[in-house]
Amino acid sequence: MAKRARPPHYRNPRTLGETISTLVYVGMSGWLLLEALSLMGQAPRWQVAGLFLTSFFSLLGAFRFAIARLWRQISGSDER
């Protein structure tokens, strides 16, 4: 059975699992950021820098769908 062709403007709705994982990424990013701020001056610089870096990457994970959409627009690819 063939799939129906979707209009180019059609956007897949997010599933509950995708929404939950996005909220987890945002929550972890905030927690890691607060942990890094609280350890400034008490822990080695490399440890604090690592916490800031993981907080940033976790925040990027929360925006993974927007980043993928932007990447597709830049590369000119229509595939999902």
Biopython code that builds the backbone (N, CA, C, O; Angstrom):
import numpy as np
from Bio.PDB.StructureBuilder import StructureBuilder

atoms = [
    (1, "MET", "N", (0.843, -1.174, 0.000)),
    (1, "MET", "CA", (0.000, 0.000, 0.000)),
    (1, "MET", "C", (0.895, 1.246, 0.000)),
    (1, "MET", "O", (1.764, 1.385, 0.861)),
    (2, "ALA", "N", (0.692, 2.120, -0.931)),
    (2, "ALA", "CA", (1.514, 3.308, -1.071)),
    (2, "ALA", "C", (1.107, 4.371, -0.051)),
    (2, "ALA", "O", (-0.061, 4.509, 0.313)),
    (3, "LYS", "N", (2.118, 5.114, 0.392)),
    (3, "LYS", "CA", (1.842, 6.215, 1.310)),
    (3, "LYS", "C", (1.319, 7.410, 0.535)),
    (3, "LYS", "O", (1.677, 7.623, -0.623)),
    (4, "ARG", "N", (0.476, 8.176, 1.182)),
    (4, "ARG", "CA", (-0.034, 9.401, 0.563)),
    (4, "ARG", "C", (1.058, 10.461, 0.559)),
    (4, "ARG", "O", (1.858, 10.574, 1.487)),
    (5, "ALA", "N", (1.058, 11.218, -0.504)),
    (5, "ALA", "CA", (1.997, 12.336, -0.576)),
    (5, "ALA", "C", (1.473, 13.465, 0.301)),
    (5, "ALA", "O", (0.304, 13.843, 0.219)),
    (6, "ARG", "N", (2.336, 13.985, 1.120)),
    (6, "ARG", "CA", (1.961, 15.092, 2.009)),
    (6, "ARG", "C", (2.347, 16.417, 1.371)),
    (6, "ARG", "O", (3.347, 16.506, 0.660)),
    (7, "PRO", "N", (1.557, 17.432, 1.627)),
    (7, "PRO", "CA", (1.930, 18.751, 1.118)),
    (7, "PRO", "C", (3.254, 19.198, 1.759)),
    (7, "PRO", "O", (3.549, 18.807, 2.888)),
    (8, "PRO", "N", (4.049, 20.009, 1.057)),
    (8, "PRO", "CA", (5.352, 20.418, 1.602)),
    (8, "PRO", "C", (5.250, 21.213, 2.909)),
    (8, "PRO", "O", (6.199, 21.231, 3.693)),
    (9, "HIS", "N", (4.128, 21.860, 3.147)),
    (9, "HIS", "CA", (3.993, 22.655, 4.356)),
    (9, "HIS", "C", (3.536, 21.816, 5.549)),
    (9, "HIS", "O", (3.460, 22.325, 6.668)),
    (10, "TYR", "N", (3.229, 20.530, 5.322)),
    (10, "TYR", "CA", (2.737, 19.667, 6.398)),
    (10, "TYR", "C", (3.837, 19.407, 7.400)),
    (10, "TYR", "O", (4.982, 19.147, 7.032)),
    (11, "ARG", "N", (3.484, 19.479, 8.659)),
    (11, "ARG", "CA", (4.443, 19.251, 9.744)),
    (11, "ARG", "C", (3.928, 18.109, 10.596)),
    (11, "ARG", "O", (2.771, 18.108, 11.016)),
    (12, "ASN", "N", (4.786, 17.140, 10.847)),
    (12, "ASN", "CA", (4.386, 16.024, 11.695)),
    (12, "ASN", "C", (4.171, 16.509, 13.124)),
    (12, "ASN", "O", (4.994, 17.253, 13.659)),
    (13, "PRO", "N", (3.089, 16.099, 13.732)),
    (13, "PRO", "CA", (2.910, 16.468, 15.143)),
    (13, "PRO", "C", (3.904, 15.708, 16.006)),
    (13, "PRO", "O", (4.266, 14.572, 15.703)),
    (14, "ARG", "N", (4.331, 16.336, 17.063)),
    (14, "ARG", "CA", (5.285, 15.707, 17.980)),
    (14, "ARG", "C", (4.565, 14.659, 18.814)),
    (14, "ARG", "O", (3.415, 14.840, 19.213)),
    (15, "THR", "N", (5.257, 13.575, 19.065)),
    (15, "THR", "CA", (4.685, 12.535, 19.904)),
    (15, "THR", "C", (4.906, 12.889, 21.366)),
    (15, "THR", "O", (5.681, 13.788, 21.692)),
    (16, "LEU", "N", (4.223, 12.177, 22.229)),
    (16, "LEU", "CA", (4.379, 12.405, 23.665)),
    (16, "LEU", "C", (5.815, 12.126, 24.101)),
    (16, "LEU", "O", (6.368, 12.855, 24.924)),
    (17, "GLY", "N", (6.413, 11.083, 23.558)),
    (17, "GLY", "CA", (7.796, 10.745, 23.908)),
    (17, "GLY", "C", (8.780, 11.828, 23.505)),
    (17, "GLY", "O", (9.710, 12.132, 24.252)),
    (18, "GLU", "N", (8.582, 12.416, 22.323)),
    (18, "GLU", "CA", (9.452, 13.505, 21.882)),
    (18, "GLU", "C", (9.301, 14.726, 22.773)),
    (18, "GLU", "O", (10.280, 15.407, 23.077)),
    (19, "THR", "N", (8.070, 15.002, 23.189)),
    (19, "THR", "CA", (7.827, 16.141, 24.075)),
    (19, "THR", "C", (8.471, 15.918, 25.439)),
    (19, "THR", "O", (9.078, 16.829, 26.001)),
    (20, "ILE", "N", (8.339, 14.715, 25.963)),
    (20, "ILE", "CA", (8.933, 14.404, 27.265)),
    (20, "ILE", "C", (10.455, 14.495, 27.194)),
    (20, "ILE", "O", (11.083, 15.055, 28.092)),
    (21, "SER", "N", (11.052, 13.950, 26.132)),
    (21, "SER", "CA", (12.509, 14.003, 26.040)),
    (21, "SER", "C", (13.006, 15.439, 25.877)),
    (21, "SER", "O", (14.073, 15.783, 26.386)),
    (22, "THR", "N", (12.250, 16.277, 25.177)),
    (22, "THR", "CA", (12.629, 17.686, 25.058)),
    (22, "THR", "C", (12.601, 18.367, 26.421)),
    (22, "THR", "O", (13.508, 19.129, 26.752)),
    (23, "LEU", "N", (11.567, 18.097, 27.210)),
    (23, "LEU", "CA", (11.494, 18.680, 28.556)),
    (23, "LEU", "C", (12.630, 18.175, 29.449)),
    (23, "LEU", "O", (13.152, 18.924, 30.275)),
    (24, "VAL", "N", (13.007, 16.920, 29.285)),
    (24, "VAL", "CA", (14.126, 16.382, 30.062)),
    (24, "VAL", "C", (15.419, 17.078, 29.678)),
    (24, "VAL", "O", (16.219, 17.421, 30.549)),
    (25, "TYR", "N", (15.638, 17.293, 28.377)),
    (25, "TYR", "CA", (16.839, 18.013, 27.939)),
    (25, "TYR", "C", (16.888, 19.425, 28.527)),
    (25, "TYR", "O", (17.939, 19.871, 28.987)),
    (26, "VAL", "N", (15.768, 20.117, 28.514)),
    (26, "VAL", "CA", (15.726, 21.480, 29.068)),
    (26, "VAL", "C", (15.977, 21.449, 30.575)),
    (26, "VAL", "O", (16.733, 22.267, 31.100)),
    (27, "GLY", "N", (15.344, 20.508, 31.264)),
    (27, "GLY", "CA", (15.535, 20.403, 32.707)),
    (27, "GLY", "C", (16.965, 20.066, 33.083)),
    (27, "GLY", "O", (17.517, 20.644, 34.020)),
    (28, "MET", "N", (17.567, 19.136, 32.360)),
    (28, "MET", "CA", (18.956, 18.773, 32.644)),
    (28, "MET", "C", (19.898, 19.936, 32.345)),
    (28, "MET", "O", (20.869, 20.156, 33.069)),
    (29, "SER", "N", (19.612, 20.670, 31.288)),
    (29, "SER", "CA", (20.442, 21.820, 30.957)),
    (29, "SER", "C", (20.405, 22.850, 32.080)),
    (29, "SER", "O", (21.441, 23.375, 32.487)),
    (30, "GLY", "N", (19.212, 23.132, 32.572)),
    (30, "GLY", "CA", (19.088, 24.087, 33.682)),
    (30, "GLY", "C", (19.762, 23.588, 34.940)),
    (30, "GLY", "O", (20.429, 24.356, 35.632)),
    (31, "TRP", "N", (19.599, 22.318, 35.245)),
    (31, "TRP", "CA", (20.216, 21.762, 36.459)),
    (31, "TRP", "C", (21.737, 21.804, 36.360)),
    (31, "TRP", "O", (22.410, 22.180, 37.320)),
    (32, "LEU", "N", (22.288, 21.417, 35.195)),
    (32, "LEU", "CA", (23.736, 21.445, 35.018)),
    (32, "LEU", "C", (24.274, 22.874, 35.075)),
    (32, "LEU", "O", (25.361, 23.108, 35.604)),
    (33, "LEU", "N", (23.527, 23.814, 34.539)),
    (33, "LEU", "CA", (23.944, 25.212, 34.600)),
    (33, "LEU", "C", (23.979, 25.703, 36.046)),
    (33, "LEU", "O", (24.944, 26.343, 36.464)),
    (34, "LEU", "N", (22.936, 25.406, 36.801)),
    (34, "LEU", "CA", (22.907, 25.815, 38.208)),
    (34, "LEU", "C", (24.016, 25.131, 39.012)),
    (34, "LEU", "O", (24.608, 25.739, 39.903)),
    (35, "GLU", "N", (24.288, 23.875, 38.693)),
    (35, "GLU", "CA", (25.365, 23.148, 39.376)),
    (35, "GLU", "C", (26.724, 23.785, 39.066)),
    (35, "GLU", "O", (27.565, 23.927, 39.954)),
    (36, "ALA", "N", (26.928, 24.164, 37.812)),
    (36, "ALA", "CA", (28.187, 24.816, 37.436)),
    (36, "ALA", "C", (28.337, 26.160, 38.133)),
    (36, "ALA", "O", (29.420, 26.502, 38.609)),
    (37, "LEU", "N", (27.255, 26.916, 38.192)),
    (37, "LEU", "CA", (27.317, 28.223, 38.862)),
    (37, "LEU", "C", (27.594, 28.074, 40.359)),
    (37, "LEU", "O", (28.316, 28.881, 40.944)),
    (38, "SER", "N", (27.019, 27.042, 40.973)),
    (38, "SER", "CA", (27.222, 26.863, 42.404)),
    (38, "SER", "C", (28.628, 26.356, 42.735)),
    (38, "SER", "O", (29.107, 26.549, 43.853)),
    (39, "LEU", "N", (29.288, 25.712, 41.772)),
    (39, "LEU", "CA", (30.633, 25.174, 42.024)),
    (39, "LEU", "C", (31.753, 26.116, 41.615)),
    (39, "LEU", "O", (32.928, 25.824, 41.838)),
    (40, "MET", "N", (31.391, 27.249, 41.015)),
    (40, "MET", "CA", (32.431, 28.212, 40.625)),
    (40, "MET", "C", (33.191, 28.676, 41.858)),
    (40, "MET", "O", (32.598, 29.097, 42.851)),
    (41, "GLY", "N", (34.503, 28.591, 41.775)),
    (41, "GLY", "CA", (35.349, 29.000, 42.891)),
    (41, "GLY", "C", (35.585, 27.907, 43.915)),
    (41, "GLY", "O", (36.455, 28.051, 44.774)),
    (42, "GLN", "N", (34.830, 26.813, 43.847)),
    (42, "GLN", "CA", (34.991, 25.723, 44.803)),
    (42, "GLN", "C", (35.589, 24.479, 44.158)),
    (42, "GLN", "O", (36.276, 23.700, 44.820)),
    (43, "ALA", "N", (35.334, 24.295, 42.888)),
    (43, "ALA", "CA", (35.797, 23.108, 42.165)),
    (43, "ALA", "C", (36.833, 23.537, 41.128)),
    (43, "ALA", "O", (36.925, 24.715, 40.783)),
    (44, "PRO", "N", (37.607, 22.577, 40.634)),
    (44, "PRO", "CA", (38.581, 22.923, 39.588)),
    (44, "PRO", "C", (37.891, 23.521, 38.365)),
    (44, "PRO", "O", (36.739, 23.204, 38.067)),
    (45, "ARG", "N", (38.613, 24.384, 37.670)),
    (45, "ARG", "CA", (38.038, 25.067, 36.505)),
    (45, "ARG", "C", (37.591, 24.092, 35.429)),
    (45, "ARG", "O", (36.563, 24.316, 34.791)),
    (46, "TRP", "N", (38.340, 23.015, 35.212)),
    (46, "TRP", "CA", (37.980, 22.056, 34.170)),
    (46, "TRP", "C", (36.639, 21.395, 34.474)),
    (46, "TRP", "O", (35.875, 21.075, 33.563)),
    (47, "GLN", "N", (36.356, 21.192, 35.772)),
    (47, "GLN", "CA", (35.089, 20.569, 36.149)),
    (47, "GLN", "C", (33.918, 21.527, 35.890)),
    (47, "GLN", "O", (32.877, 21.124, 35.371)),
    (48, "VAL", "N", (34.100, 22.769, 36.252)),
    (48, "VAL", "CA", (33.057, 23.775, 36.022)),
    (48, "VAL", "C", (32.857, 23.991, 34.522)),
    (48, "VAL", "O", (31.725, 24.111, 34.053)),
    (49, "ALA", "N", (33.966, 24.040, 33.768)),
    (49, "ALA", "CA", (33.866, 24.206, 32.318)),
    (49, "ALA", "C", (33.137, 23.015, 31.689)),
    (49, "ALA", "O", (32.341, 23.183, 30.766)),
    (50, "GLY", "N", (33.413, 21.822, 32.195)),
    (50, "GLY", "CA", (32.724, 20.636, 31.699)),
    (50, "GLY", "C", (31.229, 20.683, 31.974)),
    (50, "GLY", "O", (30.430, 20.251, 31.143)),
    (51, "LEU", "N", (30.848, 21.200, 33.125)),
    (51, "LEU", "CA", (29.426, 21.321, 33.446)),
    (51, "LEU", "C", (28.746, 22.354, 32.554)),
    (51, "LEU", "O", (27.625, 22.141, 32.093)),
    (52, "PHE", "N", (29.428, 23.476, 32.312)),
    (52, "PHE", "CA", (28.873, 24.476, 31.388)),
    (52, "PHE", "C", (28.727, 23.892, 29.984)),
    (52, "PHE", "O", (27.720, 24.119, 29.314)),
    (53, "LEU", "N", (29.732, 23.143, 29.544)),
    (53, "LEU", "CA", (29.698, 22.546, 28.216)),
    (53, "LEU", "C", (28.569, 21.522, 28.091)),
    (53, "LEU", "O", (27.850, 21.513, 27.091)),
    (54, "THR", "N", (28.412, 20.668, 29.090)),
    (54, "THR", "CA", (27.334, 19.680, 29.021)),
    (54, "THR", "C", (25.966, 20.351, 29.121)),
    (54, "THR", "O", (24.995, 19.873, 28.535)),
    (55, "SER", "N", (25.889, 21.450, 29.857)),
    (55, "SER", "CA", (24.639, 22.200, 29.918)),
    (55, "SER", "C", (24.291, 22.763, 28.541)),
    (55, "SER", "O", (23.136, 22.716, 28.116)),
    (56, "PHE", "N", (25.287, 23.291, 27.855)),
    (56, "PHE", "CA", (25.075, 23.839, 26.513)),
    (56, "PHE", "C", (24.644, 22.744, 25.538)),
    (56, "PHE", "O", (23.707, 22.935, 24.764)),
    (57, "PHE", "N", (25.324, 21.599, 25.575)),
    (57, "PHE", "CA", (24.970, 20.508, 24.666)),
    (57, "PHE", "C", (23.583, 19.948, 24.973)),
    (57, "PHE", "O", (22.863, 19.533, 24.065)),
    (58, "SER", "N", (23.215, 19.938, 26.233)),
    (58, "SER", "CA", (21.878, 19.481, 26.591)),
    (58, "SER", "C", (20.826, 20.457, 26.059)),
    (58, "SER", "O", (19.761, 20.040, 25.605)),
    (59, "LEU", "N", (21.121, 21.726, 26.117)),
    (59, "LEU", "CA", (20.205, 22.720, 25.561)),
    (59, "LEU", "C", (20.097, 22.564, 24.040)),
    (59, "LEU", "O", (19.013, 22.712, 23.475)),
    (60, "LEU", "N", (21.221, 22.267, 23.383)),
    (60, "LEU", "CA", (21.166, 21.993, 21.945)),
    (60, "LEU", "C", (20.301, 20.773, 21.666)),
    (60, "LEU", "O", (19.591, 20.733, 20.660)),
    (61, "GLY", "N", (20.352, 19.783, 22.542)),
    (61, "GLY", "CA", (19.519, 18.599, 22.390)),
    (61, "GLY", "C", (18.041, 18.934, 22.463)),
    (61, "GLY", "O", (17.222, 18.310, 21.788)),
    (62, "ALA", "N", (17.703, 19.917, 23.279)),
    (62, "ALA", "CA", (16.309, 20.333, 23.388)),
    (62, "ALA", "C", (15.822, 20.980, 22.091)),
    (62, "ALA", "O", (14.634, 20.928, 21.771)),
    (63, "PHE", "N", (16.738, 21.582, 21.358)),
    (63, "PHE", "CA", (16.379, 22.241, 20.097)),
    (63, "PHE", "C", (16.723, 21.379, 18.888)),
    (63, "PHE", "O", (16.902, 21.903, 17.789)),
    (64, "ARG", "N", (16.818, 20.060, 19.076)),
    (64, "ARG", "CA", (17.259, 19.168, 18.001)),
    (64, "ARG", "C", (16.337, 19.203, 16.786)),
    (64, "ARG", "O", (16.815, 19.084, 15.658)),
    (65, "PHE", "N", (15.044, 19.361, 16.983)),
    (65, "PHE", "CA", (14.134, 19.386, 15.837)),
    (65, "PHE", "C", (14.262, 20.689, 15.053)),
    (65, "PHE", "O", (14.210, 20.686, 13.823)),
    (66, "ALA", "N", (14.429, 21.791, 15.758)),
    (66, "ALA", "CA", (14.622, 23.075, 15.083)),
    (66, "ALA", "C", (15.963, 23.096, 14.349)),
    (66, "ALA", "O", (16.059, 23.646, 13.253)),
    (67, "ILE", "N", (16.988, 22.506, 14.939)),
    (67, "ILE", "CA", (18.303, 22.440, 14.300)),
    (67, "ILE", "C", (18.227, 21.570, 13.051)),
    (67, "ILE", "O", (18.804, 21.919, 12.021)),
    (68, "ALA", "N", (17.527, 20.445, 13.129)),
    (68, "ALA", "CA", (17.382, 19.562, 11.971)),
    (68, "ALA", "C", (16.613, 20.253, 10.849)),
    (68, "ALA", "O", (16.964, 20.117, 9.677)),
    (69, "ARG", "N", (15.569, 20.991, 11.207)),
    (69, "ARG", "CA", (14.782, 21.714, 10.197)),
    (69, "ARG", "C", (15.644, 22.793, 9.532)),
    (69, "ARG", "O", (15.591, 22.966, 8.314)),
    (70, "LEU", "N", (16.430, 23.513, 10.325)),
    (70, "LEU", "CA", (17.326, 24.534, 9.785)),
    (70, "LEU", "C", (18.385, 23.896, 8.890)),
    (70, "LEU", "O", (18.702, 24.429, 7.826)),
    (71, "TRP", "N", (18.928, 22.769, 9.310)),
    (71, "TRP", "CA", (19.931, 22.061, 8.521)),
    (71, "TRP", "C", (19.360, 21.636, 7.164)),
    (71, "TRP", "O", (20.026, 21.756, 6.136)),
    (72, "ARG", "N", (18.116, 21.136, 7.176)),
    (72, "ARG", "CA", (17.475, 20.736, 5.917)),
    (72, "ARG", "C", (17.270, 21.938, 4.997)),
    (72, "ARG", "O", (17.420, 21.825, 3.781)),
    (73, "GLN", "N", (16.926, 23.086, 5.577)),
    (73, "GLN", "CA", (16.725, 24.290, 4.754)),
    (73, "GLN", "C", (18.046, 24.758, 4.153)),
    (73, "GLN", "O", (18.099, 25.151, 2.988)),
    (74, "ILE", "N", (19.107, 24.715, 4.949)),
    (74, "ILE", "CA", (20.413, 25.168, 4.475)),
    (74, "ILE", "C", (20.954, 24.226, 3.397)),
    (74, "ILE", "O", (21.480, 24.671, 2.377)),
    (75, "SER", "N", (20.820, 22.933, 3.635)),
    (75, "SER", "CA", (21.381, 21.966, 2.679)),
    (75, "SER", "C", (20.488, 21.781, 1.459)),
    (75, "SER", "O", (20.917, 21.210, 0.456)),
    (76, "GLY", "N", (19.254, 22.259, 1.539)),
    (76, "GLY", "CA", (18.344, 22.152, 0.409)),
    (76, "GLY", "C", (17.757, 20.769, 0.236)),
    (76, "GLY", "O", (17.242, 20.443, -0.834)),
    (77, "SER", "N", (17.825, 19.963, 1.260)),
    (77, "SER", "CA", (17.320, 18.596, 1.182)),
    (77, "SER", "C", (15.863, 18.561, 1.579)),
    (77, "SER", "O", (15.456, 19.212, 2.541)),
    (78, "ASP", "N", (15.056, 17.780, 0.820)),
    (78, "ASP", "CA", (13.648, 17.629, 1.145)),
    (78, "ASP", "C", (13.377, 16.366, 1.932)),
    (78, "ASP", "O", (12.282, 16.201, 2.472)),
    (79, "GLU", "N", (14.347, 15.468, 2.012)),
    (79, "GLU", "CA", (14.093, 14.207, 2.711)),
    (79, "GLU", "C", (14.043, 14.415, 4.208)),
    (79, "GLU", "O", (14.659, 15.342, 4.736)),
    (80, "ARG", "N", (13.320, 13.563, 4.885)),
    (80, "ARG", "CA", (13.123, 13.687, 6.322)),
    (80, "ARG", "C", (14.226, 13.050, 7.069)),
    (80, "ARG", "O", (14.224, 13.059, 8.300)),
]
sb = StructureBuilder()
sb.init_structure("model")
sb.init_model(0)
sb.init_chain("A")
sb.init_seg("    ")
for serial, (resi, resn, name, xyz) in enumerate(atoms, 1):
    if name == "N":
        sb.init_residue(resn, " ", resi, " ")
    sb.init_atom(name, np.array(xyz, "f"), 0.0, 1.0, " ", f" {name:<3s}", serial, name[0])
structure = sb.get_structure()
